[in-house]
Amino acid sequence: MKTPPSTSTTAAHHATSVLKLENQLCFPLYAVSRMLTKAYQPHLLALDLTYPQYLVFMLLWEHDQLTVKELGEKLLLDSGTLTPLLKRMEQKQWLSRRRDPRDERSVIIGLLPAGRALQARAGRIPTDMLDKLQMSPAEISTLRTQLTHILTQLA
């Protein structure tokens, strides 16, 4: 007759099991994020954009202008990360940065014609990426919902 495993053996097995890379949620999320960003690279290189610049543009193409604070909230980036990025984009004459006349502490980011022109050139990127993923619109929607839920829980 077999003797049941001791509590310490079971606890040790559990500790080993929970620390296996294959059992982690964080690793596939990390790896997918890196691989997905890498898949964007050829498209963005053709537009002379970095991935964070592309994210800023997607928001500005949708809203035309936003404050640095609003951009930071939507992109989950602090102003210390955003400010140098926005300065480089301003140097390329893609966007403007100006103080809000109603609140001098606030900086408004607005699209310039060259930044608006990039929108047409970037129009195929989402479709190309969906083709690369080979997932249905329903699968993409479900995954986006799940990831948004995780973001909400972690925020």
Secondary structure, DSSP 8 states (H G I E B T S, - for coil): ------HHHHHHHHHHHHT-GGG-SHHHHHHHHHHHHHHHHHHHHHTT--HHHHHHHHHHHHHSEEEHHHHHHHHT--HHHHHHHHHHHHHTTSEEEEEETTEEEEEEEEE-HHHHHHHHHHTTHHHHHHHHHT--HHHHHHHHHHHHHHHHHH-
